[in-house]
Amino acid sequence: MTEALLDDARMASAVSNIVSRSERQQKTDVLRETYVETGVMPQVNNFGNQILYGRRGTGKTHVLQVLGAELENDPGTYVIYLDIRLLGSAHLFTDTSQAPADRCVAVFKDLLSLVQSRLLDIATDPAGDGAGIEEVSRLAEFITQKTAQVNQRTIRNATSQSNSTAAGIQAGLSQTGPTAGLDLGSTRTSSGQQEVEFTEALRETIVFSEIYQVLDQALAAMGVEHLVLMIDEWTSIPTDLQPFIAEFLKRSIFPSNRITVKIGSLEYRSRFSVPQPQGGNVIGFELGPDITANLDLDDYYVYERNQNKVEEIFAALLFKHVTSGLNSEATDEHSLRDAASFRSRMFSERGTFVELVRAGEGVVRDFLGIFGSAFFKAKSSGRARIDMHSVEEAARDWYETDKSASLSDVQRVALHKIITDVIGNRSTKMFMLSRERADHPMIQSLFDLRLIHLIERGYSDKENPGQRYNIYALDYGTYVDLKRTKASPEAFLFSDVEEAPAPDRIVPFADKRSIRRVILDTAIFDNLR
C-alpha cells in the first residue's frame, strides 16, 4: 500500500523547498513550469509600454520573468531585467537634504549603467559576432563622462587687514612670542592680503536627446530589433523621485522605437507623475498616452470575485510548485496526475482546500507559506491529510509572524479599531469605504501590509445614490485570531451563491447586502497614539 503523502520524505522535501519568491529562482525552466496562466500573459506579451500592478507576493516578478523568456523566443528581441533595489546609494536615496536633481541624476545614471553592462554582455556573447561592442563601449563612456560634465567656476576670496597705532602701550602676538612696547605719538600702519582660489562644481546634467541617440546607435550596431526593459520593484525609488525618473525615461528611452518598457509596481506606492505649477502639463508619465496601467494581478486572485476560477488557479499553482520538486517516480507512485488528484490526496476534503485559498487572501506568497505550515503541522500530528484544524493553526501563525509583527504601534491601534467595529460589532469581515477616502495613509499602509484587502472598486450602493465605494475585507488572520474570543461572530454570512451552512467554516463569507451599513469612517484614525 502506498504511504500517505504527508509521510513521504520526498514530498516533505519538495514542500520545504518551494521557492515562493521568483527572484530567488534562477532557472527559467522552473519559472515556466510553475507559472499558471490567469489571463495576464496575453495582455502583456506585446511591445507596448505597460505598468503591471500587484501587491507584494502576488507574482509580478514571476510574470515579468516568464514574459521575458517568451519574448526572447523572437529573433532580434532581447530582454533586460532590472531590479530597482540594486540602484543608487543609501546616501542619495535617503538623504533628503541633498538636492532632488542630484539624487535623480545619480539614480538614473545607475540605471543607464546597468543597461549598458547588460548590453555589453549581449555584445560579447561568444555565440555572437561581436557587432556593436565599440558602440556599447562608447555608451559607457558617455554615461560616465558626458553626463558627468559639469560647469565649473573659479572663485577668488581675498582678505586684507590694516592696523594703526597712536601714543600708548601696545601688546600683541608675533611669530616669536608675545610682544609689548611703548609708542610716544608715532603712527604705524600694516596691511596684508590673502587670496584663496577654489573651484566650485555645479550640478550634474543629462542631455536626453544625446542619450537616446547613443543608445539607439548601439542597438542598431548590435542588430537588436527590440529591447524590452523589465523594471521591477519600482517603488524602491523614493516617492519624491519617482516622477522625475519617469520623466527621464520618457525623454531618453521612450522616443526609441526599438525599446519597450514594462514596469512592475505597487499601485498605492507609485507616483508616476506630478503636475507642473504652470501650463497644465505633468512631470513624468501620462498614464494612457505614454504608458498603460490597466493591469492589476489582484483582480485575478481575489476569491470573492470569481470563486470557482480562483480555486482552479490556486489548485494548479500549488500542484505545479510542489511537483516541480518531485521526480516522476514519486508522482507516479502517488498517482499525482493533475491538480485535482493532488488536491484529493493532500487535503481531507475540498472545503479544507477552499479554506486554504481564502486564508491566502489572493496573495500567492501567503498562500504557499500557509500551505507549507499546514503541511508540517498535519504531518507532526500524525494526520494522513491536511485538515481544517491544520489550516486554521497555520493561518494564525502566519498572521502573527509574517503580518501583524510588522505593524507599528499606531498601525496596531488603527487595525484594532477596524477589527472591533467590523468584526466585533458588525459580525462581518468586510466593510465599505468611500472612494475619495481610499488614499488615506492608514488605509494604504494596512493594505500594503496585506492586513486589509481590496475586494471591489467603485461599488455603487442603491441606498447611497451617487456615492461610490471601495469594498475591503479584513485579513483572514484577524478573524482566526478572534475565533475563540467574545468578538467571534455569532452567525455566518454567505455569498450570493446558494450554499448550505458549513458548521466547520472558520471564517464566514459575506455578501454586499450584509455590508451596506458597514461604512468605515476614517475619522477613527484621528488622534491615534
GUPANU-612525 format. One record per residue (C-alpha): residue in three letters; x, y, z. Coordinates in steps of 0.02 Angstrom, whole numbers, plus 32768, in hexadecimal, padded with zeros to 4 digits. Example, Ala and Ser with C-alpha at 12.3 -4.5 7.8 and 13.67 -1.06 7.14 Angstrom:
<sites>
ALA82677F1F8186/SER82AC7FCB8165/
</sites>
This chain:
<sites>
MET800080008000/THR804280AB7FD1/GLU807181158067/ALA801481B68089/LEU805482518033/LEU807C82A480D9/ASP80E98211810C/ASP81518213806D/ALA81FC8265808E/ARG820782987FD7/MET816482F87FE6/ALA819D834D8086/SER823D83838030/ALA81DE83C67F99/VAL8169842B8008/SER81F8846E8070/ASN825784A87FD6/ILE81CC85067F7E/VAL821A85A87F41/SER818E86237F63/ARG81F086BA7F27/SER821286B57E6D/GLU82B0871F7E77/ARG830186937EDC/GLN82DE86177E51/GLN836786257DCF/LYS832B859A7D5A/THR82B885DB7CD2/ASP8279852B7CAF/VAL823C851B7D63/LEU81E685C47D5A/ARG818C858C7CBE/GLU815C84E57D09/THR811085367DA4/TYR80B785C37D4A/VAL7FFA85BB7D43/GLU7FA386237CBF/THR7F1B86937D06/GLY7EF886FA7C6B/VAL7F8487797C86/MET800787377C0E/PRO7FA787577B6C/GLN7F91880C7BA5/VAL8049882C7BC8/ASN809787C57B3C/ASN80AE88597AC8/PHE812388EB7AA6/GLY80BC89707AFC/ASN80F689D17B95/GLN8096898F7C2B/ILE808A89927CE8/LEU805B88F17D41/TYR801289107DED/GLY800488947E7A/ARG802188897F34/ARG80C0883C7F78/GLY80B987817F60/THR8038877B7ED5/GLY80B787457E53/LYS80E987E17DF1/THR819E87A87DE7/HIS816986FB7DB0/VAL80FE87447D24/LEU818A87B87CE9/GLN820B872C7CE9/VAL819C86B57C87/LEU816987417C10/GLY822187677BF1/ALA824386B27BC5/GLU81AF86B27B4D/LEU81E287537AF6/GLU829487187ADC/ASN8253868A7A71/ASP8243870C79E7/PRO82E787257986/GLY832C87D3799E/THR82D287ED7A44/TYR833687FD7AE4/VAL82F888167B96/ILE8351886E7C25/TYR830A88547CD3/LEU833088E37D4B/ASP831488D77E06/ILE8307898A7E44/ARG833F89547EF1/LEU83EF89437EAA/LEU83F989F87E72/GLY843D8A907ECB/SER84918AA67F72/ALA84438AB2801D/HIS84848B63802D/LEU842F8BA27F8F/PHE83918B3E7FAF/THR83718B718062/ASP83C78C19807A/THR833C8C938053/SER83B08D248079/GLN84038D037FD1/ALA83BB8D5E7F3A/PRO83368CF27EE2/ALA838C8D127E3B/ASP842F8CC87E7A/ARG83D78C2F7EC0/CYS83728C147E21/VAL84088C247DAD/ALA846E8BAB7E16/VAL83E48B297E1A/PHE83C28B397D60/LYS847A8B297D37/ASP847E8A887D9C/LEU83EA8A487D37/LEU84408A747C93/SER84E18A237CCD/LEU848489827CF5/VAL843589837C49/GLN84DF89A07BFA/SER852F890F7C59/ARG84A4889A7C20/LEU84B888D47B6C/LEU857388B57B79/ASP854E88027BB2/ILE84E287EB7B17/ALA856288397AA2/THR85F187CF7AE6/ASP858F872B7AE9/PRO860186A67A9D/ALA8570866A7A34/GLY8562871579E1/ASP85CD876D795F/GLY860787FB79D1/ALA85A688807972/GLY8584891F79D4/ILE860D890B7A57/GLU865A89B27A28/GLU85B28A0D7A30/VAL858489BC7AD6/SER862D89EF7B1D/ARG860F8AA07AE1/LEU85698A9C7B3E/ALA85C88A757BDE/GLU863E8B067BBE/PHE85AB8B797B9E/ILE85578B487C42/THR85F28B5F7CAC/GLN86388BFA7C56/LYS85B98C557BED/THR85308C517C6F/ALA85B28C7D7CF2/GLN85EC8D1A7C99/VAL85D28DA77D12/ASN85E18E607D03/GLN86708EA17D6E/ARG86988F4D7DAD/THR87308F8F7E07/ILE87148FF97EA0/ARG879B90697EEC/ASN8783909C7F9F/ALA87F391307FD0/THR880691788080/SER886B921080BD/GLN889592558168/SER88E292FB81A3/ASN891393388250/SER894093E7828C/THR897C941B8337/ALA898894BE8395/ALA89E194E88435/GLY89CB946684B7/ILE89F693B784E7/GLN89E2932C846A/ALA89E392738487/GLY89D791EA8409/LEU8A0F914183CD/SER8A959121834D/GLN8AE590878303/THR8B6B908E838A/GLY8AF1909F841A/PRO8A979128847D/THR8ACC91DC845B/ALA8AB6928184B7/GLY8AF393338497/LEU8ADE93EB84B8/ASP8ABD9469842C/LEU8AC095228452/GLY8A50956683C7/SER8A949509832F/THR8A1D94B882AF/ARG8A36940C8266/THR89CD93BC81DD/SER89DB9309819D/SER897492B08118/GLY896C920280D1/GLN890591A7804E/GLN88E290ED8040/GLU889390A27FA7/VAL88438FF57FA9/GLU88118FA57F05/PHE879A8F117EF7/THR872F8EBF7E72/GLU86758EA67E8C/ALA86248E167E2C/LEU85728E377DFC/ARG84E88DB77DEA/GLU84F78D207D79/THR84898D207CE0/ILE843E8CAA7C62/VAL841E8CD07BAB/PHE838C8C607B7F/SER839C8C6C7AC2/GLU84528C367AC9/ILE842A8BA07B37/TYR83A48B6B7ABC/GLN84198B7D7A27/VAL84AD8B217A74/LEU843F8A947AB7/ASP83E18A817A12/GLN84848A7C79B0/ALA84C589F27A23/LEU8427898A7A0A/ALA842C89A2794E/ALA84E2896D7947/MET84BB88D179AE/GLY842A88A2793C/VAL83AB88B079C9/GLU82FD88C77982/HIS82A588CF7A29/LEU82EB88EC7AD7/VAL827188D07B65/LEU829F891F7C0B/MET824A88C57C9C/ILE825289417D2C/ASP821E88EA7DCC/GLU8208892B7E7E/TRP81E489DB7E40/THR81A98A127EEB/SER825989FA7F30/ILE82778AA77EE6/PRO824B8B2C7F68/THR819F8B737F44/ASP81DF8C247F2A/LEU82578BE97EA2/GLN81E18B767E43/PRO81918BF97DD0/PHE823C8C3B7D9C/ILE82848B8E7D76/ALA81E68B707D10/GLU82048C157CB4/PHE82B98BE27C90/LEU827D8B3D7C47/LYS81F88B937BE0/ARG82738C0E7B94/SER83098B9C7B77/ILE82C48AEC7B61/PHE82118AF97B22/PRO823D8B557A80/SER82978AB97A3F/ASN82278A4579DC/ARG82A089B97A07/ILE828189C07AC4/THR81EB89887B2A/VAL81D989A47BE5/LYS817689327C5A/ILE816B89677D10/GLY813989017DA8/SER80F8896C7E36/LEU8084897F7ECB/GLU7FF289EF7E9C/TYR7FE28A467F43/ARG809C8A6C7F4F/SER80B18AA87E9D/ARG80BE8B5D7E69/PHE80E08B617DB0/SER80B98C197D94/VAL80A88CC17DE9/PRO80508D587D9F/GLN80BA8DED7D6D/PRO808E8E907DC3/GLN80648EE47D1F/GLY802A8EAC7C74/GLY7FC38E157CA8/ASN804B8D997C75/VAL80928D127CE5/ILE813F8CD77D12/GLY814B8C1C7CF8/PHE80D98BA07C9E/GLU802D8BCC7C5F/LEU7FD28B2B7C84/GLY7F7E8AFB7BE2/PRO7FDA8B637B5E/ASP808A8B367B9A/ILE80718A8F7BF1/THR7FD98A237C18/ALA7FAF89F57CCB/ASN7F13898A7CC3/LEU7F5588E47D05/ASP7F4D88B27DBB/LEU7F7488007DF0/ASP7F0088127E86/ASP7E6E88127E0D/TYR7E95875E7DDF/TYR7EB287177E8E/VAL7E2787607EFB/TYR7DBE86CB7F2F/GLU7D1C872C7F49/ARG7D1B87687E94/ASN7D1F86BE7E3E/GLN7D2286307EBA/ASN7D2A859C7E44/LYS7DAC85EA7DD1/VAL7E1D86217E5F/GLU7E1085757EAF/GLU7E4985267E0C/ILE7EDA85A07DFB/PHE7F1C857E7EA9/ALA7F0584C27E98/ALA7F6E84C37DF9/LEU7FEC85387E47/LEU800484C97EE1/PHE800F842B7E78/LYS809684767E08/HIS80FD84BF7E97/VAL80FF841D7EF9/THR811683A17E6B/SER81A284097E1C/GLY820A83CB7EAF/LEU81DA83137E97/ASN821A82957E1C/SER81A582317DAC/GLU81B981977E19/ALA816B81F17EAE/THR80DB823C7E4A/ASP80B481957DF9/GLU80BC813A7E9F/HIS803A81AE7EEA/SER7FD481BD7E49/LEU7FEA82797E42/ARG7FAE82927D91/ASP7F6583407D9F/ALA7F2E83C67E19/ALA7E8C836D7E43/SER7EE082C97E73/PHE7F6483277ED7/ARG7EDE83887F37/SER7E7B82EB7F61/ARG7F1782917FA1/MET7F5B83258003/PHE7EBF836D8058/SER7E3A831C80C5/GLU7DAE8368805B/ARG7D8F83EB7FD8/GLY7D558467805C/THR7E00845E80AF/PHE7E5684948010/VAL7DD7851F7FF7/GLU7DFE855D80A6/LEU7EB8855E807B/VAL7E9385C67FDF/ARG7E2E86428045/ALA7EB6864A80CA/GLY7F3386818045/GLU7EC48717801B/GLY7EFB87197F65/VAL7FB587267F8C/VAL801786967F42/ARG80A586A67FBF/ASP802E86A18053/PHE7FD0860E8009/LEU806F85A87FF3/GLY80B085DA809E/ILE800F85A580F7/PHE800B85038094/GLY80BD84D780C7/SER809584F8817D/ALA7FF284958176/PHE804D84038122/PHE80CD83F181AD/LYS804D840F8237/ALA7FE1838181F3/LYS807B831481DA/SER80BC832F828C/SER800E830682D0/GLY800B825F8276/ARG7F7C828E8202/ALA7F6E823A8159/ARG7F3682DA8103/ILE7F3083948124/ASP7E8F83B98181/MET7E30845681B0/HIS7E838462825A/SER7F308462820A/VAL7EFE84F08195/GLU7EB785538226/GLU7F558543828E/ALA7FC6856881FA/ALA7F62860381CC/ARG7F6A8643827F/ASP802686288287/TRP8042867A81DE/TYR7FDD87118213/GLU803F872482B4/THR80ED870A826D/ASP80E4874F81BC/LYS806087D781C4/SER80328821826D/ALA80E8881C82A5/SER810D88A68226/LEU808E891F8270/SER80C489BE82C4/ASP806F89EE8367/VAL7FFE8A6A830D/GLN7FD089ED8284/ARG7FA9896B8308/VAL7F3089E1835F/ALA7EDF8A1082B8/LEU7EC9895A8286/HIS7E7E89318330/LYS7DFE89BC8318/ILE7DCA89738270/ILE7DC288C282B5/THR7D5988FA8349/ASP7CDF895A82DB/VAL7CD188E18248/ILE7CE588358295/GLY7CBA8859834A/ASN7C2288CA8330/ARG7BE6889D8281/SER7C0E87E2827C/THR7C5D87EB81CF/LYS7D0B87F78188/MET7CE3887380FD/PHE7CC5892C80FD/MET7CAA89BA8082/LEU7D118A598073/SER7CE48AEF8009/ARG7D568AF17F73/GLU7D998BA07F95/ARG7DD98B63803D/ALA7E328ACB7FF6/ASP7ED58B2A7FEF/HIS7ED88B4680AB/PRO7F8A8B1E80E4/MET7F518AA28168/ILE7EE38A4480EE/GLN7F708A3C8071/SER7FEE8A0180F1/LEU7F7D89758131/PHE7F588942807E/ASP801189408056/LEU803088D080EC/ARG7FA9885980AC/LEU7F3E88718148/ILE7EAA88B480E7/HIS7E81887F8036/LEU7E2988DA7FA8/ILE7D9788727F6B/GLU7D4288EA7EF3/ARG7D5B899B7EB3/GLY7CD28A1A7E91/TYR7C4089BA7EDA/SER7B9C8A197EC9/ASP7B248A067F5B/LYS7A6B8A237F37/GLU7A528A657FE6/ASN7AD48AED7FC5/PRO7AB58B267F11/GLY7B428B857EBE/GLN7BC28B457F3B/ARG7C488AC97F08/TYR7C9E8A557F82/ASN7D3089DD7F87/ILE7D0C893A7FDF/TYR7D9488F78052/ALA7DA6885880B7/LEU7E0888428157/ASP7E9187C1814B/TYR7E5F870E816F/GLY7EDB870A81FE/THR7E828796825C/TYR7DE7872A826A/VAL7E4086888293/ASP7E9B86E3831D/LEU7DF287118369/LYS7D9B866C834C/ARG7D9686358401/THR7D7986E2844B/LYS7CDA8743846F/ALA7CF187A183CC/SER7CD287048366/PRO7C38871B82F5/GLU7BA086BE8330/ALA7B5A86A08282/PHE7BA2867981D8/LEU7B8B86E68140/PHE7B8686978095/SER7BA786CD7FE3/ASP7B2186EA7F61/VAL7B3B86377F27/GLU7AC485BD7F7A/GLU7B2A85597FF5/ALA7AFF84EE8089/PRO7B4885268130/ALA7BEC84D28158/PRO7BFF84B48214/ASP7CBC84AB8209/ARG7CCF854981A1/ILE7D5985AD81F5/VAL7D3D865881AA/PRO7C90868B816C/PHE7C6886C280BC/ALA7C16876B80A8/ASP7BA887B58022/LYS7B8C88677FEB/ARG7AE2886D803F/SER7B33884C80E8/ILE7BAE88DB80DB/ARG7B4289698099/ARG7B3D89B48146/VAL7BF28988816F/ILE7C408A2A812F/LEU7CE68A53817F/ASP7D078B0681B2/THR7DC08B3181AC/ALA7DA18BAA823C/ILE7DC28B1582AE/PHE7E798B2B8281/ASP7E7F8BDC82C3/ASN7EEA8BFD835C/LEU7F348B4E8361/ARG7FBB8B3283E1/
</sites>
